[in-house]
Amino acid sequence: MKKIVLIFFVMFLFIRVNAQNQIKGIVTDTNHEPLIGASVYIPELNKGTMTNHEGEYLITKIPNRKIKIQFSFIGYNTEIRTIEISQNESVLNTSLTPAIIQSQEVVITGGYITSQHENAVKIEVLKSKDIALSGTPNFMESLTLVPGVDMIAKGQGISKPVIRGLSMNDVLVMNNGVRIENYQYSENHPLGIDDNDVERVEIIKGPASLLYGSDAIGGVINFIKEKPAPTGKITGDYRMQLHSNTIGMNNSIGLKGASKNVFGGFRLGNKAHADYLQGGGDFVPNSRFNEMAFNTNAGYTGKVGTFKLFYDYSKQDLGMTVTNVKTLITEKGRKNEIWFQDLVHQLISSQNSLYLGKFKLDINAAYQNALRKLQTTLEVPFVEMNLNTVTYESKLSLPSSDKSEYIIGIQGMSQKNRNLNNRPSQFLPDANINNIGFLGLGQYTFFEKLKIQGGLRFDIYRTETFALGTEGTSGYHPPVKRDFSNLNGSLGATYQPVEEIIFRANFAKGYRVPNLSELTSLGMHGNRYEVGNENLSPENSFEADISMHYHGEFLSFDLAGFHNKINDYIFISPTVDITSSGANIYRFSQTNATLNGGEAGIHFHPKSLPWLHVKGTYSSVVGKQGNGNYLPFIPANKVRYEVRAEGKKLGFLHKPNIKISALTAFSQNDPSPYESVTDGYTLVNVSVYSEILVLNQALMFVLSVNNLFDTQYYDHLSTLKPFNYYNQGRNFSLSLKVPFGIK
């Protein structure tokens, strides 16, 4: 024992003595004038600073290795530089060019820390400012600004992401790199993410099973937490949103600080919304929702590595607009009293990187607990389930060069579902689920223009359930034990013939194992009686993507197309059978399916009118079963367009801009056999944004009007459409962000 203590003591002294590496430099504009307050950030270390009045920066305690540094400043193109740290002091100066059109961002969801342009898989980025500008009380709705992303919604409080026609367990949702496990299998279940703690959202469109295993067959949505405070500072902010339609309020306050080695912070928020008003003015009964969230983090960065600890708590009370409430709720209200989901989700995660010479070892682990209750008109919960999940991963980055990078790793999950307190409804049985996957990926650059990325992954998956109910009765769940294994991979490339043009191509195989509900459900779920199928096979997806991006000084555009073939696609559909109480019986089954479509976007900023921006996007997807029938939950083709005027200063207003945008959804005339045709519609939105300097702090405000003309419309993916409830009508919103901070 004494030897062990001595070894650790010597290692500690070695780290203290040698942890003196630092990098410094000057950030200027193209005229060699210093940029004051520019952000200098090292994503790998989760560490950054701001330039001083001379444009100088200094970051200490940096390991000996190749690192990427992101330089950014409002109004300028983001610069991403790579440098090899091999001495006590390194100098890196950079010059930023004016950004006429928004430039690329650093992304982490694609397996590597790269720029958007370097990755063979196209990763879309939505910033927190864009989320605030969306002017909606529904966090998920703001993500639909990204072409190819839609949502299945049950009002404003409950919604699920759809990526290129795939949803539910076909889309993996992640909180800062940790897969969210809180009963994501149904359109009635929410995301469970606090948007106040999100700096940006990274979205992969297409299979990502190589990186994340099952459930990433349709894509990945990764909610990235806000950066730590700049070194040597304590910063914070108060945020508020008011919404007229739901008489809603969103409040949040956060504080964070960082020294040379240690960083940490917290954020506390709450939301309260009444029943929303449809287009035309009538309220939708029990569409109210209330939420509370608390998030905190702490970490250490040094030459030996980076160590981060996160804790997230979320409490959601989400009203359910079901048949039973039509006669019970006759007035618009805010308090959840009957027929609501009572959800508590807790997540604690540890994310660590160790620097071992030219190797880097990432070791991450997380524990999450999801307590799900359904409150009806009974004195006790109608449903009460508890899901405990442990996820872990270890990735080893092998020695790399300027042209190559290789990673091997292991990922796993252990999960337990339990019914609690013998509630009246036990829809799913108790179960244990275990998964382990082995992966290897690499990338290599040829003649500085062609980059190849690819890899392989092998997974082993086991689902084991326990008997539920009394054998011989209609509600009996027999035990189920299923083992699955799968080999997946991807191969892609980026080619940049000139600086302004990038071509991408990627072929990927993805998979998804049947979830617990699909295998074992037996009972009422919402308004229908669902019957699972224990003989379901895993879904296997084969998708080819090709895209092009052009980025000029005053014009940029994107064009992307995809073909996705899915073997054994799992879906649920009604049957001719009904229960003794008259409920329709739905059964899970499988078929082969294909999805085809693409997205296009353009951004024009005329040189002669430097204050004007014109943008437009188009997205389309067609999903068919093997027998020629259309798939369910396929969004209509959509066009989004906007005109934005912005300036540098107008009186006491800084960076003022006004935006007029519109969304046109075409008629969805190709519904599945159990859906109905949905008419097209056009919505017009207006927003005004500006900053006001108060005591050298930039107070930000946004005034928005969504659905300006109070249009009555159904979105094809609204689960309230069968009840003849329209989507949300006109909504005025006011967003305010008040920063504060000290050195």
Residue pairs with C-beta under 8 A, 6 or more apart in sequence:
15 302
15 303
15 304
18 303
19 61
19 302
19 303
19 304
20 60
20 61
20 88
20 303
21 60
21 61
21 62
21 63
21 64
21 85
21 87
21 88
21 89
21 90
21 303
22 58
22 59
22 60
22 61
22 62
22 88
22 89
22 90
23 58
23 59
23 62
23 69
23 83
23 85
23 89
23 90
23 91
23 92
24 56
24 57
24 58
24 59
24 89
24 90
24 91
24 92
25 56
25 57
25 91
25 92
25 93
25 94
26 34
26 51
26 54
26 55
26 56
26 57
26 93
27 34
27 35
27 38
27 40
27 51
27 55
27 57
27 71
27 73
27 93
27 94
27 95
27 96
28 34
28 35
28 55
28 93
28 94
28 95
28 96
29 35
29 76
29 95
29 96
29 97
29 98
30 95
30 96
30 97
30 98
32 95
33 55
34 51
34 53
34 54
34 55
34 56
35 51
35 55
35 73
35 76
35 96
36 51
36 52
36 53
36 55
37 50
37 51
37 73
38 50
38 51
38 55
38 57
38 71
38 72
38 73
38 76
38 96
39 48
39 50
39 70
39 71
39 72
39 73
39 230
40 48
40 49
40 50
40 51
40 57
40 59
40 69
40 70
40 71
41 47
41 48
41 69
41 70
41 72
41 227
42 48
42 59
42 62
42 67
42 68
42 69
42 70
43 68
43 70
43 106
43 108
43 113
44 67
44 68
44 113
44 306
44 353
45 62
45 67
45 301
45 306
46 227
46 228
46 263
46 299
46 301
46 306
46 308
47 59
47 228
47 231
47 258
47 263
47 301
47 306
48 59
48 227
48 228
48 230
48 231
49 57
49 58
49 59
49 230
49 231
49 232
50 57
50 230
50 233
51 57
59 231
60 260
61 260
61 261
61 301
61 302
61 303
62 85
62 90
62 303
63 85
63 303
63 304
63 305
63 355
64 85
64 86
64 303
64 355
64 357
65 84
65 85
65 355
65 358
65 360
66 82
66 83
66 84
66 85
66 400
67 82
67 83
67 85
68 80
68 81
68 82
68 106
68 113
68 114
69 80
69 81
69 82
69 83
69 92
70 78
70 79
70 80
70 106
71 78
71 79
71 80
71 81
71 94
71 96
72 78
72 79
72 96
73 96
74 655
75 98
75 99
76 96
76 97
76 98
76 99
77 96
77 97
77 98
77 99
77 103
78 99
78 103
78 104
78 105
78 106
79 94
79 96
80 104
80 106
80 115
81 92
81 94
82 402
83 90
83 92
100 553
100 554
100 605
101 551
101 552
101 553
101 554
101 555
101 556
101 603
101 605
102 603
103 551
104 115
104 116
104 117
104 551
105 115
105 116
105 125
105 200
106 113
106 114
106 115
107 113
107 114
107 115
107 116
107 119
107 123
107 125
107 202
108 177
108 202
108 222
108 224
109 123
109 174
109 177
109 202
109 204
109 211
109 220
109 222
110 119
110 121
110 123
110 204
110 211
111 210
111 211
111 407
111 441
111 455
112 118
112 119
112 405
112 407
112 443
116 122
116 123
116 125
117 494
117 496
117 502
117 549
118 451
118 494
119 453
119 494
120 443
120 451
120 452
120 453
120 492
120 493
120 494
120 504
120 505
120 506
121 204
121 206
121 208
121 453
121 490
121 492
121 504
121 506
121 508
121 545
122 204
122 205
122 504
122 545
122 547
122 549
122 560
123 202
123 203
123 204
124 146
124 149
124 202
124 203
124 205
125 200
125 201
125 202
125 203
126 142
126 143
126 145
126 146
126 200
126 201
126 203
127 199
127 200
128 195
128 198
128 199
128 200
128 226
130 142
130 145
131 139
131 142
131 195
131 198
131 201
132 241
132 700
132 702
132 735
132 737
133 659
133 687
133 689
133 702
133 704
133 735
134 141
134 142
134 145
134 704
135 685
135 687
135 702
135 704
135 705
135 706
135 731
135 733
135 735
136 142
136 156
136 706
136 731
136 733
137 156
137 241
137 243
137 245
137 246
137 248
137 250
137 271
137 273
137 276
137 731
137 733
138 151
138 153
138 156
138 157
138 159
139 191
139 193
139 195
140 151
140 153
140 159
140 160
140 161
140 191
141 151
141 153
141 159
142 195
143 149
143 151
143 161
143 201
143 203
143 221
144 150
144 151
145 640
146 203
147 599
147 600
147 601
147 617
147 618
147 619
147 638
147 640
148 163
148 164
148 205
148 560
148 597
148 599
148 619
148 621
149 161
149 162
149 163
149 203
149 205
150 161
150 162
150 635
150 638
150 717
151 159
151 160
151 161
151 162
151 717
152 159
152 160
152 162
152 167
152 187
152 633
152 717
152 718
152 719
153 159
153 160
153 715
153 717
153 718
153 719
153 720
153 727
154 187
154 188
154 287
154 320
154 321
154 718
154 719
154 720
155 276
155 284
155 287
155 289
155 319
155 321
155 720
156 246
156 273
156 276
156 287
156 289
156 728
157 190
157 273
157 287
157 288
157 289
157 316
157 318
157 319
158 188
158 189
158 190
158 289
158 318
158 320
158 341
159 190
159 191
160 167
160 168
160 171
160 184
160 187
160 189
160 190
160 191
161 167
161 171
161 173
161 191
161 221
162 171
162 633
162 635
162 717
163 171
163 203
163 205
163 218
163 219
163 221
164 205
164 206
164 218
164 219
164 562
164 564
164 595
164 597
164 621
165 218
165 595
165 597
165 621
165 622
165 623
165 631
165 633
165 634
165 635
166 217
166 218
166 219
166 564
166 595
167 187
167 218
167 633
168 184
168 185
168 186
168 187
169 184
169 185
169 215
169 512
169 515
170 215
170 217
170 218
170 512
170 539
171 215
171 216
171 218
171 219
171 220
171 221
172 179
172 208
172 212
172 215
172 216
172 219
172 220
172 221
173 179
173 180
173 184
173 191
173 193
173 220
173 221
173 223
174 180
174 212
174 220
174 221
174 222
174 223
175 193
175 223
175 312
175 347
176 222
176 223
176 224
176 225
176 310
176 349
176 351
177 222
177 351
177 364
178 347
178 349
178 364
178 366
178 368
178 391
179 212
179 215
179 391
179 413
180 191
180 192
180 193
180 347
180 368
181 368
181 370
181 387
181 389
181 391
181 413
181 415
182 189
182 192
182 343
182 345
182 368
182 370
182 372
182 387
183 189
183 370
183 372
183 385
183 387
184 215
185 515
185 516
185 517
185 518
186 517
186 525
186 526
187 633
187 719
188 320
188 341
188 525
188 526
188 719
189 341
190 316
190 318
190 341
190 343
192 314
192 316
192 343
192 345
192 370
193 223
193 314
194 267
194 269
194 291
194 293
194 295
194 312
194 314
195 223
196 239
196 250
196 252
196 254
196 267
196 269
196 293
197 225
197 226
197 254
197 267
197 269
197 293
197 295
197 312
198 223
198 224
198 225
198 226
199 224
199 225
199 226
199 227
200 224
201 221
201 222
201 223
201 224
202 220
202 221
202 222
202 224
203 219
203 220
203 221
203 222
204 216
204 219
204 220
204 222
205 219
205 545
205 560
205 562
205 599
206 218
206 219
206 506
206 508
206 543
206 545
206 562
206 564
207 216
207 217
207 218
207 219
207 488
207 490
207 508
207 509
207 510
207 541
207 543
207 564
208 216
208 219
208 220
208 508
208 510
209 216
209 217
209 457
209 486
209 488
209 508
209 509
209 510
209 511
209 512
209 541
210 439
210 441
210 455
210 456
210 457
210 488
210 489
210 490
210 508
210 510
211 220
211 439
211 441
211 457
212 220
212 411
213 411
213 435
213 437
213 457
213 459
214 435
214 459
214 461
214 486
214 511
214 512
214 513
214 538
215 512
216 510
217 510
217 511
217 512
217 539
217 541
217 566
218 510
218 541
225 295
225 297
225 310
226 254
226 256
228 256
228 258
228 263
228 264
228 265
228 299
229 235
229 256
229 257
229 258
229 263
229 265
229 741
230 258
231 258
231 259
231 260
232 258
232 259
232 260
232 743
233 257
233 258
233 741
233 742
233 743
234 255
234 256
234 257
234 741
234 742
234 743
235 255
235 256
235 257
235 739
235 740
235 741
236 253
236 254
236 255
236 256
236 739
236 740
236 741
237 253
237 254
237 737
237 738
237 739
237 740
238 251
238 252
238 253
238 736
238 737
238 738
238 740
239 250
239 251
239 252
239 253
239 269
239 735
239 736
239 737
239 738
240 249
240 250
240 251
240 252
240 734
240 735
240 736
241 248
241 249
241 250
241 733
241 734
241 735
241 736
242 248
242 249
242 733
242 734
243 249
243 250
243 273
243 731
243 732
243 733
244 730
244 731
244 732
244 733
245 276
245 277
245 728
245 729
245 730
245 731
245 732
246 273
246 274
246 275
246 276
246 277
246 288
246 731
247 273
247 274
247 334
248 271
248 272
248 273
248 274
249 271
249 272
249 273
250 269
250 270
250 271
251 269
251 270
251 271
252 267
252 268
252 269
252 270
253 267
253 268
253 269
254 265
254 266
254 267
254 268
255 265
255 266
255 267
256 263
256 264
256 265
256 266
257 263
257 264
257 265
258 264
261 300
261 301
261 302
262 298
262 299
262 300
262 301
263 298
263 299
263 300
263 301
264 296
264 297
264 298
264 299
265 296
265 297
266 294
266 295
266 296
266 297
267 293
267 294
267 295
267 296
268 293
268 294
269 292
269 293
269 294
270 290
270 291
270 292
270 293
271 289
271 290
271 291
271 292
272 290
272 334
273 288
273 289
273 290
273 334
274 283
274 288
274 332
274 333
274 334
275 283
275 284
275 285
275 286
275 287
275 288
275 319
275 329
275 332
275 333
275 334
276 283
276 284
276 287
276 728
276 729
277 283
277 284
277 728
277 729
277 730
278 284
278 712
278 725
278 726
278 727
278 728
278 729
279 707
279 710
279 711
279 712
279 713
279 726
279 727
279 728
279 729
279 730
280 710
280 712
280 726
280 729
281 710
281 729
283 332
284 321
284 720
284 725
285 321
285 325
285 326
285 328
285 329
285 330
286 319
286 320
286 321
286 322
286 325
286 329
286 338
286 339
286 340
287 319
287 321
287 720
288 319
288 333
288 334
288 335
288 336
289 316
289 317
289 318
289 319
289 336
290 316
290 317
290 334
290 335
290 336
291 314
291 315
291 316
291 317
292 314
292 315
293 312
293 313
293 314
293 315
294 312
294 313
295 310
295 311
295 312
295 313
296 310
296 311
297 308
297 309
297 310
297 311
298 308
298 309
299 306
299 307
299 308
299 309
300 306
300 307
301 307
303 355
304 354
304 355
305 352
305 353
305 354
305 355
306 352
306 353
307 350
307 352
308 350
308 351
308 352
309 348
309 349
309 350
310 347
310 348
310 349
310 350
310 351
311 346
311 347
311 348
312 345
312 346
312 347
312 348
313 344
313 345
313 346
314 343
314 344
314 345
314 346
315 343
315 344
316 341
316 342
316 343
316 344
316 345
317 336
317 340
317 341
317 342
317 343
318 336
318 340
318 341
318 343
319 336
319 339
319 340
320 339
320 340
320 341
320 526
321 720
321 723
321 725
322 339
322 526
322 527
323 527
323 723
324 339
324 376
324 377
325 338
325 339
328 338
328 339
328 377
329 338
336 342
336 375
338 375
338 376
338 377
339 375
339 376
339 377
340 375
341 372
341 373
341 374
341 375
342 372
342 373
342 374
342 375
342 381
343 370
343 371
343 372
343 373
344 369
344 370
344 371
345 368
345 369
345 370
345 371
346 368
346 369
347 366
347 367
347 368
348 366
348 367
348 368
349 364
349 365
349 366
349 367
350 364
350 365
350 366
351 362
351 364
352 362
352 363
352 364
353 360
353 361
353 362
353 363
354 360
354 361
354 362
354 363
358 399
358 400
359 396
359 397
359 398
359 399
360 396
360 397
361 394
361 395
361 396
361 397
362 393
362 394
362 395
362 396
362 397
362 409
363 393
363 394
364 392
364 393
364 394
365 390
365 391
365 392
365 393
366 389
366 390
366 391
366 392
367 388
367 389
367 390
368 388
368 389
368 391
369 386
369 387
369 388
369 389
370 386
370 387
370 389
371 384
371 385
371 386
372 383
372 384
372 385
372 386
372 387
373 381
373 383
373 384
374 381
374 382
374 383
374 384
374 425
375 381
375 382
376 382
378 424
380 421
380 423
380 424
381 421
381 423
382 423
382 424
382 425
383 423
383 424
383 425
383 426
383 427
384 419
384 420
384 421
384 423
385 417
385 418
385 419
385 420
385 428
386 417
386 418
386 420
387 415
387 416
387 417
387 418
388 415
388 416
388 418
389 413
389 414
389 415
389 416
390 413
390 414
390 415
391 411
391 412
391 413
392 411
392 412
392 413
393 409
393 410
393 411
393 412
394 409
394 410
395 407
395 408
395 409
396 407
396 408
396 409
397 405
397 406
397 407
398 406
398 407
398 408
400 406
402 445
403 444
403 445
403 446
404 442
404 443
404 444
404 445
405 442
405 443
406 440
406 441
406 442
406 443
407 439
407 440
407 441
407 442
408 439
408 440
409 438
409 439
409 440
410 436
410 437
410 438
410 439
411 436
411 437
411 439
412 434
412 435
412 436
412 437
413 433
413 434
413 435
413 436
414 432
414 433
414 434
415 431
415 432
415 433
415 434
416 430
416 431
416 432
416 433
417 428
417 429
417 430
417 431
417 432
417 433
417 516
418 430
419 426
419 428
419 429
419 430
419 468
425 523
425 524
426 468
426 469
426 523
427 517
427 521
427 522
427 523
427 524
427 525
427 530
428 516
428 517
428 520
428 521
429 465
429 466
429 467
429 468
429 477
429 479
429 480
429 520
430 465
430 466
430 468
431 463
431 464
431 465
431 466
431 516
431 520
432 462
432 463
432 464
432 465
433 461
433 462
433 463
433 464
433 516
434 461
434 462
435 459
435 460
435 461
435 462
436 459
436 460
437 457
437 458
437 459
437 460
438 457
438 458
438 459
439 455
439 456
439 457
439 458
440 455
440 456
440 457
441 453
441 454
441 455
441 456
442 453
442 454
442 455
443 451
443 452
443 453
443 454
444 451
444 452
445 451
445 452
446 452
449 495
449 496
449 497
450 493
450 494
450 495
451 493
451 494
451 495
452 491
452 492
452 493
453 490
453 491
453 492
453 493
453 494
454 489
454 490
454 491
454 492
455 489
455 490
456 487
456 488
456 489
457 487
457 488
457 489
458 485
458 486
458 487
458 488
459 484
459 485
459 486
459 488
459 511
460 483
460 484
460 485
461 483
461 484
461 485
461 486
461 513
462 481
462 482
462 483
462 484
463 480
463 481
463 482
463 484
463 513
463 514
463 516
463 519
464 479
464 480
464 481
464 482
465 477
465 479
465 480
465 481
465 516
465 519
465 520
466 479
467 476
467 477
467 478
467 479
468 476
468 477
469 475
469 476
469 477
470 476
471 478
475 522
475 523
477 520
477 522
480 519
480 520
480 534
482 514
482 519
482 534
484 513
484 538
486 511
486 513
486 538
486 540
488 508
488 509
488 510
488 511
489 508
489 509
490 506
490 507
490 508
490 509
491 506
491 507
491 508
492 504
492 505
492 506
492 507
492 508
492 545
493 504
493 505
493 506
494 502
494 503
494 504
495 502
495 503
496 502
496 503
497 503
500 550
500 551
500 552
501 548
501 549
501 550
501 551
502 548
502 549
502 551
503 546
503 547
503 548
504 545
504 546
504 547
504 548
504 549
505 544
505 545
505 546
505 547
506 544
506 545
506 546
507 542
507 543
507 544
507 545
508 541
508 542
508 543
508 545
509 540
509 541
509 542
510 540
510 541
510 543
511 538
511 539
511 540
511 541
512 538
512 539
512 541
512 570
513 538
514 533
514 536
514 537
514 538
514 570
517 525
517 530
517 532
518 532
518 533
518 536
518 570
518 572
518 588
519 532
519 533
519 534
519 536
520 532
520 534
521 530
521 531
521 532
521 588
522 530
522 531
522 532
523 529
523 530
524 530
524 583
527 583
528 574
528 583
528 584
528 585
528 586
529 579
529 583
529 584
529 585
529 586
530 572
530 585
530 586
530 587
530 588
531 585
531 586
531 587
531 588
532 588
533 587
533 588
533 589
536 568
536 570
536 588
536 590
537 568
537 590
538 568
539 566
539 567
539 568
539 569
539 570
540 566
540 567
540 568
541 564
541 565
541 566
541 567
542 564
542 565
542 566
542 567
543 562
543 563
543 564
543 565
544 562
544 563
545 560
545 561
545 562
546 560
546 561
546 562
547 558
547 559
547 560
547 561
548 558
548 559
548 560
549 556
549 557
549 558
550 556
550 557
550 558
553 607
554 604
554 605
554 606
554 607
555 602
555 603
555 604
555 605
556 602
556 603
557 600
557 601
557 602
557 603
558 599
558 600
558 601
558 602
559 598
559 599
559 600
560 598
560 599
560 600
561 597
561 598
562 595
562 596
562 597
562 598
563 594
563 595
563 596
564 594
564 595
564 596
565 592
565 593
565 594
566 592
566 593
566 594
566 595
567 592
568 590
568 591
568 592
569 590
569 591
569 592
569 593
569 625
569 631
570 588
570 589
570 590
571 588
571 589
571 590
571 591
571 631
571 632
572 586
572 587
572 588
572 589
573 586
573 587
573 589
573 632
573 672
573 673
573 674
574 584
574 585
574 586
574 674
575 584
575 585
575 586
575 587
577 584
577 585
578 584
578 585
579 585
591 625
591 626
591 627
592 625
592 626
593 623
593 624
593 625
593 626
593 631
594 623
594 624
595 621
595 622
595 623
595 624
595 631
595 634
596 621
596 622
597 619
597 620
597 621
597 622
598 619
598 620
599 617
599 618
599 619
599 620
600 617
600 618
601 615
601 616
601 617
601 618
602 615
602 616
602 617
603 613
603 614
603 615
604 613
604 614
604 615
605 612
605 613
605 614
606 612
606 614
611 645
611 646
611 647
612 643
612 644
612 645
613 642
613 643
613 644
613 645
613 646
614 641
614 642
614 643
614 644
615 640
615 641
615 642
615 644
616 639
616 640
616 641
616 642
617 639
617 640
617 641
618 637
618 638
618 639
618 640
619 635
619 637
619 638
620 637
621 634
621 635
621 637
622 630
622 634
622 670
623 630
623 631
623 634
624 630
624 631
625 631
629 672
629 673
630 670
630 671
630 672
630 673
631 672
632 671
632 672
632 674
632 675
633 672
633 717
634 668
634 670
634 672
634 716
635 668
635 716
635 717
636 665
636 666
636 667
636 668
636 678
636 680
636 716
637 665
637 666
638 663
638 664
638 665
638 666
639 663
639 664
639 666
640 661
640 662
640 663
640 664
641 661
641 662
641 664
642 659
642 660
642 661
642 662
643 659
643 660
643 661
644 657
644 658
644 659
644 660
645 657
645 658
645 659
646 655
646 656
646 657
647 655
647 656
647 657
648 654
648 655
649 655
649 656
650 656
650 690
652 692
652 693
653 690
653 691
653 692
654 690
654 691
654 692
654 693
654 698
655 689
655 690
655 691
656 688
656 689
656 690
657 688
657 689
657 690
658 686
658 687
658 688
658 689
659 685
659 686
659 687
659 688
659 689
660 684
660 685
660 686
661 684
661 685
661 686
661 687
662 682
662 683
662 684
662 685
663 682
663 683
663 685
664 680
664 681
664 682
665 680
665 681
665 682
665 713
665 715
665 716
666 680
667 677
667 678
667 679
667 680
668 677
668 678
668 716
669 677
671 677
671 678
671 716
675 716
676 721
678 714
678 715
678 716
678 721
679 713
679 714
681 711
681 713
681 714
682 711
683 706
683 707
683 708
683 711
683 713
684 707
684 708
684 709
685 704
685 705
685 706
685 707
685 708
686 704
686 705
686 708
687 702
687 703
687 704
687 705
688 702
688 703
688 704
689 700
689 701
689 702
690 700
690 701
691 698
691 699
691 700
691 701
692 698
692 699
692 701
693 699
697 738
697 739
697 740
697 741
698 739
699 736
699 737
699 738
699 739
700 735
700 736
700 737
700 739
701 734
701 735
701 736
701 737
702 733
702 734
702 735
702 736
703 732
703 733
703 734
703 735
704 731
704 732
704 733
704 734
704 735
705 730
705 731
705 732
705 733
706 728
706 730
706 731
706 733
707 728
707 729
707 730
707 731
708 730
709 730
710 729
710 730
711 729
712 726
712 729
713 726
713 727
714 721
714 726
714 727
715 721
715 727
718 725
718 727
720 727
